[in-house]
């Protein structure tokens, strides 16, 4: 399976499924883009749909198909 090509500017409000859920958290939504002073996106804030817990990770980690799937499945 090929790794998805992602545009960091289009990630806001996108939906993701964790391949290996933890703490009953399987579905996530990108709630915020984290940019540097130049406006370059370097991380995203993911919100768990079930618990509303927030986590920050580099946006390129979403391209790892061993950890994340696009959409809710």
mmCIF file as Biopython writes it, N, C-alpha, C and O atoms, coordinates in Angstrom:
data_model
#
loop_
_atom_site.group_PDB
_atom_site.id
_atom_site.type_symbol
_atom_site.label_atom_id
_atom_site.label_alt_id
_atom_site.label_comp_id
_atom_site.label_asym_id
_atom_site.label_entity_id
_atom_site.label_seq_id
_atom_site.pdbx_PDB_ins_code
_atom_site.Cartn_x
_atom_site.Cartn_y
_atom_site.Cartn_z
_atom_site.occupancy
_atom_site.B_iso_or_equiv
_atom_site.auth_seq_id
_atom_site.auth_asym_id
_atom_site.pdbx_PDB_model_num
ATOM 1   N N  . UNK A ? 1  ? 0.847   -1.176 0.000  1.0 0.0 1  A 1 
ATOM 2   C CA . UNK A ? 1  ? 0.000   0.000  0.000  1.0 0.0 1  A 1 
ATOM 3   C C  . UNK A ? 1  ? 0.891   1.236  0.000  1.0 0.0 1  A 1 
ATOM 4   O O  . UNK A ? 1  ? 1.860   1.316  0.755  1.0 0.0 1  A 1 
ATOM 5   N N  . UNK A ? 2  ? 0.557   2.186  -0.843 1.0 0.0 2  A 1 
ATOM 6   C CA . UNK A ? 2  ? 1.349   3.403  -0.946 1.0 0.0 2  A 1 
ATOM 7   C C  . UNK A ? 2  ? 1.007   4.387  0.153  1.0 0.0 2  A 1 
ATOM 8   O O  . UNK A ? 2  ? -0.115  4.426  0.658  1.0 0.0 2  A 1 
ATOM 9   N N  . UNK A ? 3  ? 1.974   5.158  0.497  1.0 0.0 3  A 1 
ATOM 10  C CA . UNK A ? 3  ? 1.782   6.176  1.518  1.0 0.0 3  A 1 
ATOM 11  C C  . UNK A ? 3  ? 1.053   7.361  0.879  1.0 0.0 3  A 1 
ATOM 12  O O  . UNK A ? 3  ? 1.396   7.758  -0.235 1.0 0.0 3  A 1 
ATOM 13  N N  . UNK A ? 4  ? 0.055   7.932  1.562  1.0 0.0 4  A 1 
ATOM 14  C CA . UNK A ? 4  ? -0.714  9.030  0.966  1.0 0.0 4  A 1 
ATOM 15  C C  . UNK A ? 4  ? 0.103   10.312 0.864  1.0 0.0 4  A 1 
ATOM 16  O O  . UNK A ? 4  ? 0.932   10.605 1.725  1.0 0.0 4  A 1 
ATOM 17  N N  . UNK A ? 5  ? -0.141  11.068 -0.198 1.0 0.0 5  A 1 
ATOM 18  C CA . UNK A ? 5  ? 0.481   12.385 -0.342 1.0 0.0 5  A 1 
ATOM 19  C C  . UNK A ? 5  ? -0.411  13.371 0.383  1.0 0.0 5  A 1 
ATOM 20  O O  . UNK A ? 5  ? -1.608  13.458 0.109  1.0 0.0 5  A 1 
ATOM 21  N N  . UNK A ? 6  ? 0.168   14.107 1.300  1.0 0.0 6  A 1 
ATOM 22  C CA . UNK A ? 6  ? -0.609  15.028 2.118  1.0 0.0 6  A 1 
ATOM 23  C C  . UNK A ? 6  ? -0.185  16.463 1.867  1.0 0.0 6  A 1 
ATOM 24  O O  . UNK A ? 6  ? 1.002   16.760 1.733  1.0 0.0 6  A 1 
ATOM 25  N N  . UNK A ? 7  ? -1.167  17.346 1.805  1.0 0.0 7  A 1 
ATOM 26  C CA . UNK A ? 7  ? -0.920  18.777 1.740  1.0 0.0 7  A 1 
ATOM 27  C C  . UNK A ? 7  ? -1.220  19.310 3.140  1.0 0.0 7  A 1 
ATOM 28  O O  . UNK A ? 7  ? -2.373  19.258 3.567  1.0 0.0 7  A 1 
ATOM 29  N N  . UNK A ? 8  ? -0.227  19.819 3.870  1.0 0.0 8  A 1 
ATOM 30  C CA . UNK A ? 8  ? -0.464  20.229 5.256  1.0 0.0 8  A 1 
ATOM 31  C C  . UNK A ? 8  ? -1.524  21.318 5.391  1.0 0.0 8  A 1 
ATOM 32  O O  . UNK A ? 8  ? -2.183  21.395 6.428  1.0 0.0 8  A 1 
ATOM 33  N N  . UNK A ? 9  ? -1.705  22.153 4.387  1.0 0.0 9  A 1 
ATOM 34  C CA . UNK A ? 9  ? -2.713  23.215 4.442  1.0 0.0 9  A 1 
ATOM 35  C C  . UNK A ? 9  ? -4.139  22.668 4.394  1.0 0.0 9  A 1 
ATOM 36  O O  . UNK A ? 9  ? -5.071  23.346 4.826  1.0 0.0 9  A 1 
ATOM 37  N N  . UNK A ? 10 ? -4.319  21.465 3.879  1.0 0.0 10 A 1 
ATOM 38  C CA . UNK A ? 10 ? -5.655  20.886 3.737  1.0 0.0 10 A 1 
ATOM 39  C C  . UNK A ? 10 ? -5.990  19.889 4.843  1.0 0.0 10 A 1 
ATOM 40  O O  . UNK A ? 10 ? -7.016  19.213 4.769  1.0 0.0 10 A 1 
ATOM 41  N N  . UNK A ? 11 ? -5.155  19.788 5.852  1.0 0.0 11 A 1 
ATOM 42  C CA . UNK A ? 11 ? -5.383  18.818 6.923  1.0 0.0 11 A 1 
ATOM 43  C C  . UNK A ? 11 ? -6.410  19.275 7.950  1.0 0.0 11 A 1 
ATOM 44  O O  . UNK A ? 11 ? -7.003  18.440 8.632  1.0 0.0 11 A 1 
ATOM 45  N N  . UNK A ? 12 ? -6.634  20.576 8.075  1.0 0.0 12 A 1 
ATOM 46  C CA . UNK A ? 12 ? -7.554  21.079 9.096  1.0 0.0 12 A 1 
ATOM 47  C C  . UNK A ? 12 ? -8.935  20.450 8.921  1.0 0.0 12 A 1 
ATOM 48  O O  . UNK A ? 12 ? -9.494  20.453 7.825  1.0 0.0 12 A 1 
ATOM 49  N N  . UNK A ? 13 ? -9.475  19.912 10.011 1.0 0.0 13 A 1 
ATOM 50  C CA . UNK A ? 13 ? -10.775 19.245 10.090 1.0 0.0 13 A 1 
ATOM 51  C C  . UNK A ? 13 ? -10.826 17.915 9.338  1.0 0.0 13 A 1 
ATOM 52  O O  . UNK A ? 13 ? -11.911 17.373 9.130  1.0 0.0 13 A 1 
ATOM 53  N N  . UNK A ? 14 ? -9.673  17.382 8.928  1.0 0.0 14 A 1 
ATOM 54  C CA . UNK A ? 14 ? -9.668  16.065 8.294  1.0 0.0 14 A 1 
ATOM 55  C C  . UNK A ? 14 ? -9.824  14.982 9.364  1.0 0.0 14 A 1 
ATOM 56  O O  . UNK A ? 14 ? -9.492  15.193 10.530 1.0 0.0 14 A 1 
ATOM 57  N N  . UNK A ? 15 ? -10.332 13.827 8.947  1.0 0.0 15 A 1 
ATOM 58  C CA . UNK A ? 15 ? -10.634 12.732 9.869  1.0 0.0 15 A 1 
ATOM 59  C C  . UNK A ? 15 ? -9.631  11.606 9.672  1.0 0.0 15 A 1 
ATOM 60  O O  . UNK A ? 15 ? -9.228  11.299 8.550  1.0 0.0 15 A 1 
ATOM 61  N N  . UNK A ? 16 ? -9.230  10.986 10.802 1.0 0.0 16 A 1 
ATOM 62  C CA . UNK A ? 16 ? -8.209  9.948  10.785 1.0 0.0 16 A 1 
ATOM 63  C C  . UNK A ? 16 ? -8.602  8.806  11.712 1.0 0.0 16 A 1 
ATOM 64  O O  . UNK A ? 16 ? -9.275  9.016  12.721 1.0 0.0 16 A 1 
ATOM 65  N N  . UNK A ? 17 ? -8.176  7.596  11.360 1.0 0.0 17 A 1 
ATOM 66  C CA . UNK A ? 17 ? -8.400  6.409  12.178 1.0 0.0 17 A 1 
ATOM 67  C C  . UNK A ? 17 ? -7.053  5.839  12.600 1.0 0.0 17 A 1 
ATOM 68  O O  . UNK A ? 17 ? -6.168  5.628  11.771 1.0 0.0 17 A 1 
ATOM 69  N N  . UNK A ? 18 ? -6.908  5.595  13.893 1.0 0.0 18 A 1 
ATOM 70  C CA . UNK A ? 18 ? -5.688  4.966  14.404 1.0 0.0 18 A 1 
ATOM 71  C C  . UNK A ? 18 ? -5.724  3.479  14.063 1.0 0.0 18 A 1 
ATOM 72  O O  . UNK A ? 18 ? -6.732  2.815  14.305 1.0 0.0 18 A 1 
ATOM 73  N N  . UNK A ? 19 ? -4.643  2.955  13.509 1.0 0.0 19 A 1 
ATOM 74  C CA . UNK A ? 19 ? -4.567  1.536  13.160 1.0 0.0 19 A 1 
ATOM 75  C C  . UNK A ? 19 ? -4.590  0.689  14.427 1.0 0.0 19 A 1 
ATOM 76  O O  . UNK A ? 19 ? -5.226  -0.365 14.458 1.0 0.0 19 A 1 
ATOM 77  N N  . UNK A ? 20 ? -3.900  1.143  15.473 1.0 0.0 20 A 1 
ATOM 78  C CA . UNK A ? 20 ? -3.885  0.444  16.759 1.0 0.0 20 A 1 
ATOM 79  C C  . UNK A ? 20 ? -4.434  1.378  17.830 1.0 0.0 20 A 1 
ATOM 80  O O  . UNK A ? 20 ? -3.672  2.121  18.450 1.0 0.0 20 A 1 
ATOM 81  N N  . UNK A ? 21 ? -5.755  1.351  18.058 1.0 0.0 21 A 1 
ATOM 82  C CA . UNK A ? 21 ? -6.354  2.259  19.042 1.0 0.0 21 A 1 
ATOM 83  C C  . UNK A ? 21 ? -5.848  1.992  20.457 1.0 0.0 21 A 1 
ATOM 84  O O  . UNK A ? 21 ? -5.523  0.862  20.821 1.0 0.0 21 A 1 
ATOM 85  N N  . UNK A ? 22 ? -5.792  3.066  21.241 1.0 0.0 22 A 1 
ATOM 86  C CA . UNK A ? 22 ? -5.457  2.928  22.654 1.0 0.0 22 A 1 
ATOM 87  C C  . UNK A ? 22 ? -6.461  3.746  23.453 1.0 0.0 22 A 1 
ATOM 88  O O  . UNK A ? 22 ? -6.911  4.798  22.998 1.0 0.0 22 A 1 
ATOM 89  N N  . UNK A ? 23 ? -6.810  3.271  24.629 1.0 0.0 23 A 1 
ATOM 90  C CA . UNK A ? 23 ? -7.779  3.935  25.510 1.0 0.0 23 A 1 
ATOM 91  C C  . UNK A ? 23 ? -9.106  4.190  24.803 1.0 0.0 23 A 1 
ATOM 92  O O  . UNK A ? 23 ? -9.725  5.236  24.998 1.0 0.0 23 A 1 
ATOM 93  N N  . UNK A ? 24 ? -9.543  3.233  23.981 1.0 0.0 24 A 1 
ATOM 94  C CA . UNK A ? 24 ? -10.800 3.341  23.229 1.0 0.0 24 A 1 
ATOM 95  C C  . UNK A ? 24 ? -10.826 4.556  22.305 1.0 0.0 24 A 1 
ATOM 96  O O  . UNK A ? 24 ? -11.899 5.014  21.913 1.0 0.0 24 A 1 
ATOM 97  N N  . UNK A ? 25 ? -9.669  5.070  21.963 1.0 0.0 25 A 1 
ATOM 98  C CA . UNK A ? 25 ? -9.573  6.211  21.056 1.0 0.0 25 A 1 
ATOM 99  C C  . UNK A ? 25 ? -9.124  5.701  19.691 1.0 0.0 25 A 1 
ATOM 100 O O  . UNK A ? 25 ? -7.961  5.349  19.494 1.0 0.0 25 A 1 
ATOM 101 N N  . UNK A ? 26 ? -10.051 5.669  18.770 1.0 0.0 26 A 1 
ATOM 102 C CA . UNK A ? 26 ? -9.766  5.158  17.436 1.0 0.0 26 A 1 
ATOM 103 C C  . UNK A ? 26 ? -9.905  6.254  16.386 1.0 0.0 26 A 1 
ATOM 104 O O  . UNK A ? 26 ? -9.114  6.323  15.445 1.0 0.0 26 A 1 
ATOM 105 N N  . UNK A ? 27 ? -10.906 7.107  16.548 1.0 0.0 27 A 1 
ATOM 106 C CA . UNK A ? 27 ? -11.189 8.147  15.564 1.0 0.0 27 A 1 
ATOM 107 C C  . UNK A ? 27 ? -10.720 9.510  16.059 1.0 0.0 27 A 1 
ATOM 108 O O  . UNK A ? 27 ? -10.919 9.881  17.216 1.0 0.0 27 A 1 
ATOM 109 N N  . UNK A ? 28 ? -10.085 10.247 15.138 1.0 0.0 28 A 1 
ATOM 110 C CA . UNK A ? 28 ? -9.520  11.558 15.463 1.0 0.0 28 A 1 
ATOM 111 C C  . UNK A ? 28 ? -9.869  12.557 14.374 1.0 0.0 28 A 1 
ATOM 112 O O  . UNK A ? 28 ? -10.129 12.189 13.228 1.0 0.0 28 A 1 
ATOM 113 N N  . UNK A ? 29 ? -9.871  13.832 14.755 1.0 0.0 29 A 1 
ATOM 114 C CA . UNK A ? 29 ? -10.068 14.920 13.810 1.0 0.0 29 A 1 
ATOM 115 C C  . UNK A ? 29 ? -8.958  15.947 14.037 1.0 0.0 29 A 1 
ATOM 116 O O  . UNK A ? 29 ? -8.591  16.231 15.177 1.0 0.0 29 A 1 
ATOM 117 N N  . UNK A ? 30 ? -8.433  16.495 12.956 1.0 0.0 30 A 1 
ATOM 118 C CA . UNK A ? 30 ? -7.396  17.527 13.073 1.0 0.0 30 A 1 
ATOM 119 C C  . UNK A ? 30 ? -8.095  18.822 13.469 1.0 0.0 30 A 1 
ATOM 120 O O  . UNK A ? 30 ? -8.840  19.395 12.674 1.0 0.0 30 A 1 
ATOM 121 N N  . UNK A ? 31 ? -7.860  19.282 14.691 1.0 0.0 31 A 1 
ATOM 122 C CA . UNK A ? 31 ? -8.558  20.459 15.212 1.0 0.0 31 A 1 
ATOM 123 C C  . UNK A ? 31 ? -7.774  21.751 15.049 1.0 0.0 31 A 1 
ATOM 124 O O  . UNK A ? 31 ? -8.341  22.838 15.151 1.0 0.0 31 A 1 
ATOM 125 N N  . UNK A ? 32 ? -6.458  21.641 14.791 1.0 0.0 32 A 1 
ATOM 126 C CA . UNK A ? 32 ? -5.650  22.861 14.660 1.0 0.0 32 A 1 
ATOM 127 C C  . UNK A ? 32 ? -4.365  22.543 13.916 1.0 0.0 32 A 1 
ATOM 128 O O  . UNK A ? 32 ? -3.796  21.461 14.066 1.0 0.0 32 A 1 
ATOM 129 N N  . UNK A ? 33 ? -3.912  23.507 13.107 1.0 0.0 33 A 1 
ATOM 130 C CA . UNK A ? 33 ? -2.605  23.425 12.456 1.0 0.0 33 A 1 
ATOM 131 C C  . UNK A ? 33 ? -1.640  24.279 13.253 1.0 0.0 33 A 1 
ATOM 132 O O  . UNK A ? 33 ? -1.973  25.406 13.619 1.0 0.0 33 A 1 
ATOM 133 N N  . UNK A ? 34 ? -0.464  23.772 13.527 1.0 0.0 34 A 1 
ATOM 134 C CA . UNK A ? 34 ? 0.540   24.515 14.288 1.0 0.0 34 A 1 
ATOM 135 C C  . UNK A ? 34 ? 1.620   24.962 13.313 1.0 0.0 34 A 1 
ATOM 136 O O  . UNK A ? 34 ? 2.297   24.147 12.687 1.0 0.0 34 A 1 
ATOM 137 N N  . UNK A ? 35 ? 1.764   26.284 13.200 1.0 0.0 35 A 1 
ATOM 138 C CA . UNK A ? 35 ? 2.674   26.878 12.223 1.0 0.0 35 A 1 
ATOM 139 C C  . UNK A ? 35 ? 3.818   27.590 12.919 1.0 0.0 35 A 1 
ATOM 140 O O  . UNK A ? 35 ? 3.718   27.967 14.086 1.0 0.0 35 A 1 
ATOM 141 N N  . UNK A ? 36 ? 4.922   27.770 12.174 1.0 0.0 36 A 1 
ATOM 142 C CA . UNK A ? 36 ? 6.019   28.582 12.687 1.0 0.0 36 A 1 
ATOM 143 C C  . UNK A ? 36 ? 5.774   30.038 12.296 1.0 0.0 36 A 1 
ATOM 144 O O  . UNK A ? 36 ? 4.725   30.367 11.743 1.0 0.0 36 A 1 
ATOM 145 N N  . UNK A ? 37 ? 6.740   30.905 12.582 1.0 0.0 37 A 1 
ATOM 146 C CA . UNK A ? 37 ? 6.584   32.338 12.321 1.0 0.0 37 A 1 
ATOM 147 C C  . UNK A ? 37 ? 6.404   32.642 10.838 1.0 0.0 37 A 1 
ATOM 148 O O  . UNK A ? 37 ? 5.774   33.637 10.479 1.0 0.0 37 A 1 
ATOM 149 N N  . UNK A ? 38 ? 6.950   31.797 9.983  1.0 0.0 38 A 1 
ATOM 150 C CA . UNK A ? 38 ? 6.859   32.006 8.534  1.0 0.0 38 A 1 
ATOM 151 C C  . UNK A ? 38 ? 5.555   31.460 7.953  1.0 0.0 38 A 1 
ATOM 152 O O  . UNK A ? 38 ? 5.308   31.594 6.754  1.0 0.0 38 A 1 
ATOM 153 N N  . UNK A ? 39 ? 4.725   30.848 8.789  1.0 0.0 39 A 1 
ATOM 154 C CA . UNK A ? 39 ? 3.458   30.300 8.325  1.0 0.0 39 A 1 
ATOM 155 C C  . UNK A ? 39 ? 3.548   28.891 7.772  1.0 0.0 39 A 1 
ATOM 156 O O  . UNK A ? 39 ? 2.613   28.411 7.132  1.0 0.0 39 A 1 
ATOM 157 N N  . UNK A ? 40 ? 4.669   28.225 8.015  1.0 0.0 40 A 1 
ATOM 158 C CA . UNK A ? 40 ? 4.855   26.848 7.546  1.0 0.0 40 A 1 
ATOM 159 C C  . UNK A ? 40 ? 4.297   25.890 8.599  1.0 0.0 40 A 1 
ATOM 160 O O  . UNK A ? 40 ? 4.663   25.968 9.772  1.0 0.0 40 A 1 
ATOM 161 N N  . UNK A ? 41 ? 3.419   24.996 8.180  1.0 0.0 41 A 1 
ATOM 162 C CA . UNK A ? 41 ? 2.830   24.014 9.099  1.0 0.0 41 A 1 
ATOM 163 C C  . UNK A ? 41 ? 3.889   22.985 9.468  1.0 0.0 41 A 1 
ATOM 164 O O  . UNK A ? 41 ? 4.511   22.382 8.594  1.0 0.0 41 A 1 
ATOM 165 N N  . UNK A ? 42 ? 4.092   22.786 10.777 1.0 0.0 42 A 1 
ATOM 166 C CA . UNK A ? 42 ? 5.059   21.773 11.210 1.0 0.0 42 A 1 
ATOM 167 C C  . UNK A ? 42 ? 4.436   20.718 12.107 1.0 0.0 42 A 1 
ATOM 168 O O  . UNK A ? 42 ? 5.063   19.691 12.369 1.0 0.0 42 A 1 
ATOM 169 N N  . UNK A ? 43 ? 3.212   20.945 12.586 1.0 0.0 43 A 1 
ATOM 170 C CA . UNK A ? 43 ? 2.546   19.955 13.435 1.0 0.0 43 A 1 
ATOM 171 C C  . UNK A ? 43 ? 1.036   20.158 13.350 1.0 0.0 43 A 1 
ATOM 172 O O  . UNK A ? 43 ? 0.554   21.188 12.881 1.0 0.0 43 A 1 
ATOM 173 N N  . UNK A ? 44 ? 0.305   19.148 13.817 1.0 0.0 44 A 1 
ATOM 174 C CA . UNK A ? 44 ? -1.152  19.233 13.888 1.0 0.0 44 A 1 
ATOM 175 C C  . UNK A ? 44 ? -1.595  18.847 15.293 1.0 0.0 44 A 1 
ATOM 176 O O  . UNK A ? 44 ? -0.904  18.114 16.000 1.0 0.0 44 A 1 
ATOM 177 N N  . UNK A ? 45 ? -2.747  19.349 15.676 1.0 0.0 45 A 1 
ATOM 178 C CA . UNK A ? 45 ? -3.361  18.963 16.940 1.0 0.0 45 A 1 
ATOM 179 C C  . UNK A ? 45 ? -4.520  18.038 16.601 1.0 0.0 45 A 1 
ATOM 180 O O  . UNK A ? 45 ? -5.451  18.429 15.897 1.0 0.0 45 A 1 
ATOM 181 N N  . UNK A ? 46 ? -4.458  16.812 17.104 1.0 0.0 46 A 1 
ATOM 182 C CA . UNK A ? 46 ? -5.509  15.824 16.882 1.0 0.0 46 A 1 
ATOM 183 C C  . UNK A ? 46 ? -6.399  15.751 18.107 1.0 0.0 46 A 1 
ATOM 184 O O  . UNK A ? 46 ? -5.916  15.736 19.238 1.0 0.0 46 A 1 
ATOM 185 N N  . UNK A ? 47 ? -7.707  15.705 17.874 1.0 0.0 47 A 1 
ATOM 186 C CA . UNK A ? 47 ? -8.664  15.559 18.966 1.0 0.0 47 A 1 
ATOM 187 C C  . UNK A ? 47 ? -9.361  14.210 18.831 1.0 0.0 47 A 1 
ATOM 188 O O  . UNK A ? 47 ? -9.924  13.892 17.783 1.0 0.0 47 A 1 
ATOM 189 N N  . UNK A ? 48 ? -9.316  13.427 19.896 1.0 0.0 48 A 1 
ATOM 190 C CA . UNK A ? 48 ? -10.001 12.136 19.904 1.0 0.0 48 A 1 
ATOM 191 C C  . UNK A ? 48 ? -11.503 12.385 19.954 1.0 0.0 48 A 1 
ATOM 192 O O  . UNK A ? 48 ? -11.979 13.166 20.778 1.0 0.0 48 A 1 
ATOM 193 N N  . UNK A ? 49 ? -12.245 11.725 19.080 1.0 0.0 49 A 1 
ATOM 194 C CA . UNK A ? 49 ? -13.689 11.937 19.012 1.0 0.0 49 A 1 
ATOM 195 C C  . UNK A ? 49 ? -14.365 11.411 20.269 1.0 0.0 49 A 1 
ATOM 196 O O  . UNK A ? 49 ? -15.300 12.034 20.772 1.0 0.0 49 A 1 
ATOM 197 N N  . UNK A ? 50 ? -13.910 10.284 20.779 1.0 0.0 50 A 1 
ATOM 198 C CA . UNK A ? 50 ? -14.548 9.648  21.938 1.0 0.0 50 A 1 
ATOM 199 C C  . UNK A ? 50 ? -14.313 10.427 23.238 1.0 0.0 50 A 1 
ATOM 200 O O  . UNK A ? 50 ? -15.257 10.677 23.987 1.0 0.0 50 A 1 
ATOM 201 N N  . UNK A ? 51 ? -13.078 10.806 23.505 1.0 0.0 51 A 1 
ATOM 202 C CA . UNK A ? 51 ? -12.738 11.407 24.802 1.0 0.0 51 A 1 
ATOM 203 C C  . UNK A ? 51 ? -12.414 12.895 24.731 1.0 0.0 51 A 1 
ATOM 204 O O  . UNK A ? 51 ? -12.284 13.544 25.769 1.0 0.0 51 A 1 
ATOM 205 N N  . UNK A ? 52 ? -12.282 13.442 23.541 1.0 0.0 52 A 1 
ATOM 206 C CA . UNK A ? 52 ? -11.906 14.853 23.321 1.0 0.0 52 A 1 
ATOM 207 C C  . UNK A ? 52 ? -10.498 15.165 23.833 1.0 0.0 52 A 1 
ATOM 208 O O  . UNK A ? 52 ? -10.151 16.329 24.038 1.0 0.0 52 A 1 
ATOM 209 N N  . UNK A ? 53 ? -9.697  14.129 24.036 1.0 0.0 53 A 1 
ATOM 210 C CA . UNK A ? 53 ? -8.305  14.337 24.428 1.0 0.0 53 A 1 
ATOM 211 C C  . UNK A ? 53 ? -7.537  14.890 23.237 1.0 0.0 53 A 1 
ATOM 212 O O  . UNK A ? 53 ? -7.766  14.489 22.096 1.0 0.0 53 A 1 
ATOM 213 N N  . UNK A ? 54 ? -6.623  15.817 23.515 1.0 0.0 54 A 1 
ATOM 214 C CA . UNK A ? 54 ? -5.828  16.444 22.460 1.0 0.0 54 A 1 
ATOM 215 C C  . UNK A ? 54 ? -4.413  15.894 22.470 1.0 0.0 54 A 1 
ATOM 216 O O  . UNK A ? 54 ? -3.852  15.602 23.526 1.0 0.0 54 A 1 
ATOM 217 N N  . UNK A ? 55 ? -3.847  15.759 21.284 1.0 0.0 55 A 1 
ATOM 218 C CA . UNK A ? 55 ? -2.440  15.387 21.168 1.0 0.0 55 A 1 
ATOM 219 C C  . UNK A ? 55 ? -1.853  16.124 19.973 1.0 0.0 55 A 1 
ATOM 220 O O  . UNK A ? 55 ? -2.536  16.376 18.981 1.0 0.0 55 A 1 
ATOM 221 N N  . UNK A ? 56 ? -0.580  16.464 20.087 1.0 0.0 56 A 1 
ATOM 222 C CA . UNK A ? 56 ? 0.124   17.173 19.021 1.0 0.0 56 A 1 
ATOM 223 C C  . UNK A ? 56 ? 1.156   16.228 18.429 1.0 0.0 56 A 1 
ATOM 224 O O  . UNK A ? 56 ? 1.884   15.555 19.159 1.0 0.0 56 A 1 
ATOM 225 N N  . UNK A ? 57 ? 1.214   16.181 17.098 1.0 0.0 57 A 1 
ATOM 226 C CA . UNK A ? 57 ? 2.234   15.386 16.444 1.0 0.0 57 A 1 
ATOM 227 C C  . UNK A ? 57 ? 2.641   16.043 15.131 1.0 0.0 57 A 1 
ATOM 228 O O  . UNK A ? 57 ? 1.860   16.793 14.545 1.0 0.0 57 A 1 
ATOM 229 N N  . UNK A ? 58 ? 3.852   15.771 14.667 1.0 0.0 58 A 1 
ATOM 230 C CA . UNK A ? 58 ? 4.283   16.318 13.375 1.0 0.0 58 A 1 
ATOM 231 C C  . UNK A ? 58 ? 3.328   15.843 12.276 1.0 0.0 58 A 1 
ATOM 232 O O  . UNK A ? 58 ? 2.954   14.671 12.251 1.0 0.0 58 A 1 
ATOM 233 N N  . UNK A ? 59 ? 2.934   16.728 11.379 1.0 0.0 59 A 1 
ATOM 234 C CA . UNK A ? 59 ? 1.923   16.381 10.381 1.0 0.0 59 A 1 
ATOM 235 C C  . UNK A ? 59 ? 2.378   15.250 9.467  1.0 0.0 59 A 1 
ATOM 236 O O  . UNK A ? 59 ? 1.537   14.523 8.938  1.0 0.0 59 A 1 
ATOM 237 N N  . UNK A ? 60 ? 3.668   15.082 9.268  1.0 0.0 60 A 1 
ATOM 238 C CA . UNK A ? 60 ? 4.158   14.017 8.386  1.0 0.0 60 A 1 
ATOM 239 C C  . UNK A ? 60 ? 3.920   12.618 8.969  1.0 0.0 60 A 1 
ATOM 240 O O  . UNK A ? 60 ? 3.933   11.635 8.228  1.0 0.0 60 A 1 
ATOM 241 N N  . UNK A ? 61 ? 3.705   12.519 10.272 1.0 0.0 61 A 1 
ATOM 242 C CA . UNK A ? 61 ? 3.424   11.210 10.877 1.0 0.0 61 A 1 
ATOM 243 C C  . UNK A ? 61 ? 2.093   10.642 10.397 1.0 0.0 61 A 1 
ATOM 244 O O  . UNK A ? 61 ? 1.893   9.428  10.433 1.0 0.0 61 A 1 
ATOM 245 N N  . UNK A ? 62 ? 1.183   11.502 9.947  1.0 0.0 62 A 1 
ATOM 246 C CA . UNK A ? 62 ? -0.100  11.017 9.443  1.0 0.0 62 A 1 
ATOM 247 C C  . UNK A ? 62 ? 0.061   10.213 8.154  1.0 0.0 62 A 1 
ATOM 248 O O  . UNK A ? 62 ? -0.841  9.463  7.782  1.0 0.0 62 A 1 
ATOM 249 N N  . UNK A ? 63 ? 1.178   10.356 7.477  1.0 0.0 63 A 1 
ATOM 250 C CA . UNK A ? 63 ? 1.430   9.608  6.241  1.0 0.0 63 A 1 
ATOM 251 C C  . UNK A ? 63 ? 1.896   8.179  6.512  1.0 0.0 63 A 1 
ATOM 252 O O  . UNK A ? 63 ? 2.040   7.394  5.575  1.0 0.0 63 A 1 
ATOM 253 N N  . UNK A ? 64 ? 2.133   7.827  7.780  1.0 0.0 64 A 1 
ATOM 254 C CA . UNK A ? 64 ? 2.582   6.478  8.137  1.0 0.0 64 A 1 
ATOM 255 C C  . UNK A ? 64 ? 1.372   5.543  8.158  1.0 0.0 64 A 1 
ATOM 256 O O  . UNK A ? 64 ? 0.583   5.567  9.102  1.0 0.0 64 A 1 
ATOM 257 N N  . UNK A ? 65 ? 1.227   4.720  7.116  1.0 0.0 65 A 1 
ATOM 258 C CA . UNK A ? 65 ? 0.052   3.856  7.005  1.0 0.0 65 A 1 
ATOM 259 C C  . UNK A ? 65 ? 0.056   2.724  8.029  1.0 0.0 65 A 1 
ATOM 260 O O  . UNK A ? 65 ? -0.947  2.026  8.179  1.0 0.0 65 A 1 
ATOM 261 N N  . UNK A ? 66 ? 1.164   2.536  8.729  1.0 0.0 66 A 1 
ATOM 262 C CA . UNK A ? 66 ? 1.189   1.546  9.813  1.0 0.0 66 A 1 
ATOM 263 C C  . UNK A ? 66 ? 0.522   2.089  11.066 1.0 0.0 66 A 1 
ATOM 264 O O  . UNK A ? 66 ? 0.171   1.318  11.959 1.0 0.0 66 A 1 
ATOM 265 N N  . UNK A ? 67 ? 0.338   3.423  11.149 1.0 0.0 67 A 1 
ATOM 266 C CA . UNK A ? 67 ? -0.257  4.049  12.337 1.0 0.0 67 A 1 
ATOM 267 C C  . UNK A ? 67 ? -1.581  4.747  12.063 1.0 0.0 67 A 1 
ATOM 268 O O  . UNK A ? 67 ? -2.448  4.790  12.936 1.0 0.0 67 A 1 
ATOM 269 N N  . UNK A ? 68 ? -1.752  5.303  10.842 1.0 0.0 68 A 1 
ATOM 270 C CA . UNK A ? 68 ? -2.922  6.141  10.556 1.0 0.0 68 A 1 
ATOM 271 C C  . UNK A ? 68 ? -3.557  5.793  9.217  1.0 0.0 68 A 1 
ATOM 272 O O  . UNK A ? 68 ? -2.863  5.498  8.244  1.0 0.0 68 A 1 
ATOM 273 N N  . UNK A ? 69 ? -4.898  5.830  9.179  1.0 0.0 69 A 1 
ATOM 274 C CA . UNK A ? 69 ? -5.666  5.677  7.947  1.0 0.0 69 A 1 
ATOM 275 C C  . UNK A ? 69 ? -6.497  6.935  7.749  1.0 0.0 69 A 1 
ATOM 276 O O  . UNK A ? 69 ? -7.010  7.505  8.712  1.0 0.0 69 A 1 
ATOM 277 N N  . UNK A ? 70 ? -6.628  7.368  6.499  1.0 0.0 70 A 1 
ATOM 278 C CA . UNK A ? 70 ? -7.437  8.551  6.203  1.0 0.0 70 A 1 
ATOM 279 C C  . UNK A ? 70 ? -8.911  8.194  6.344  1.0 0.0 70 A 1 
ATOM 280 O O  . UNK A ? 70 ? -9.346  7.137  5.887  1.0 0.0 70 A 1 
ATOM 281 N N  . UNK A ? 71 ? -9.673  9.072  6.975  1.0 0.0 71 A 1 
ATOM 282 C CA . UNK A ? 71 ? -11.105 8.860  7.164  1.0 0.0 71 A 1 
ATOM 283 C C  . UNK A ? 71 ? -11.391 8.045  8.412  1.0 0.0 71 A 1 
ATOM 284 O O  . UNK A ? 71 ? -10.476 7.638  9.126  1.0 0.0 71 A 1 
ATOM 285 N N  . UNK A ? 72 ? -12.670 7.812  8.666  1.0 0.0 72 A 1 
ATOM 286 C CA . UNK A ? 72 ? -13.086 7.007  9.820  1.0 0.0 72 A 1 
ATOM 287 C C  . UNK A ? 72 ? -13.518 5.648  9.318  1.0 0.0 72 A 1 
ATOM 288 O O  . UNK A ? 72 ? -14.389 5.539  8.456  1.0 0.0 72 A 1 
ATOM 289 N N  . UNK A ? 73 ? -12.896 4.600  9.869  1.0 0.0 73 A 1 
ATOM 290 C CA . UNK A ? 73 ? -13.210 3.228  9.442  1.0 0.0 73 A 1 
ATOM 291 C C  . UNK A ? 73 ? -13.544 2.366  10.620 1.0 0.0 73 A 1 
ATOM 292 O O  . UNK A ? 73 ? -13.835 1.181  10.454 1.0 0.0 73 A 1 
#
